[in-house]
Amino acid sequence: MKIRRILATAVAAAVTTPVVLLSAGPAFADTPKPATSKGAAAQQDDLDGPDFEELERLEAAYAAAEQKVEDLTEQRERLKNDLRAGNLGKEVVDELAAAEQAVADAAERKTAADTALTVAKDALTAIEADPAATPEQKTAAAEAVTTAETEVEEAAGAVTDADERLDKAKTAWDDARVALSTKIGLLAEDIKAAEQELAAAEAAVDAFWEDKGDFEECVEDGAVRSTLTGPKTITIGSSANFSLTVKNTSDRDLDSVRSYLFAAQLPESWEDIDEEHPDLDRYFDIDWKTAANPKWTELDFQDDAIELGAIGKGGKVDVTLRLTVDEDAPAGEGIAFTTGEYENEDGSCGISEQYAEVEFDIVEPGAEPEPEETASPSPSPSPSTSAPAPAATSGHTPQGGSSHIPVATGGELAATGSSDVLPRVGTAAGAALVLGAGAVFVARRRKVNA
């Protein structure tokens, strides 16, 4: 299950059905993960021979099922594109074009023959009415009429033959379309079956680990807190820098912290959004860097994370983000939001109950920016949901630094588990954050080898 698809679907679902927001909250805290202090790879190393072989078999089956779904889906999309474009096979396409040309040529020949016959008849009439015309002239004029009549008959036959050829070519064309449509329909059934195989393979892997009794629950807490800031406008075809600060607000060091970031273009109307594949991030590319990783790293929206490493108690990591808007992106509204998670060597783990968002306008090149309004203060976290962030200088920051970039606007959203979050989330995109942030981790925890 891909994070990008789940998040984008959550955006669409939350906007079209805001009531979903009412059920979002700490339910995501009950997501299990393998309890291991050495990671998934080391955990596999602890398995004995038969168990390890069984896990390898199950994971191979999962990978094969996943690849099968992808291959069948790609094949079906190619066939659908062929159907739309009329790519029904060279022989069928060429014959239809040749038949259409034959009809045009036959019609042209028939018109020319009719004209020639009319001219010949007029000439014969004139010769017969001319007292000075010789018998030879009259005979020649009569023969010209006969020749023209023969050509008219042959041209008419050519028209009939061409029409019949075109009918056969059109029938072959239609048959090819029907065959292609049938194949597309059958592939849809194959994809459905393959998705069921994938679900079964995933369940088999989950069952394997559950049988080992090595699972514990991840908590939803305020140990990781994110702040995201960015510009109010981004010009189409250009890039803009955002600043992300991730703090450890817990009372202990966190061994591994990561952030997830998603950017979406919010369309004016949601009526035509494909709930399975909204593809709301298609106009954006995001790169990131930190003091510890100074080179720009591309962020894959599908299942990638910004790996921040260990963050000491009270410490933080500053991340510079570069969001690029494609040249073919439409003008409108955009949103970027982020949240985090952590995992410790003792097997404990947590999902942040807080996430941050930035809204921005996507504008045409040369467009005059709108006057900036005074940003309202960011909502304060509820005492029941997250602890105040300690001073940035406390603790250790293995991947920290001072790469924070001053920008125009930005902010945070309150924790998902707090009952007072609803009044603070006033926009449809905000509703999507409540649903989507949890969906990120549901998706991630369900991935094999997570």
Summary of the structure (lengths in Angstrom):
residues: 450
radius of gyration: 35.2
end to end distance: 12.2
largest distance: 126.5
contacts: 1414
relative contact order: 0.17
helix: 47%
strand: 22%
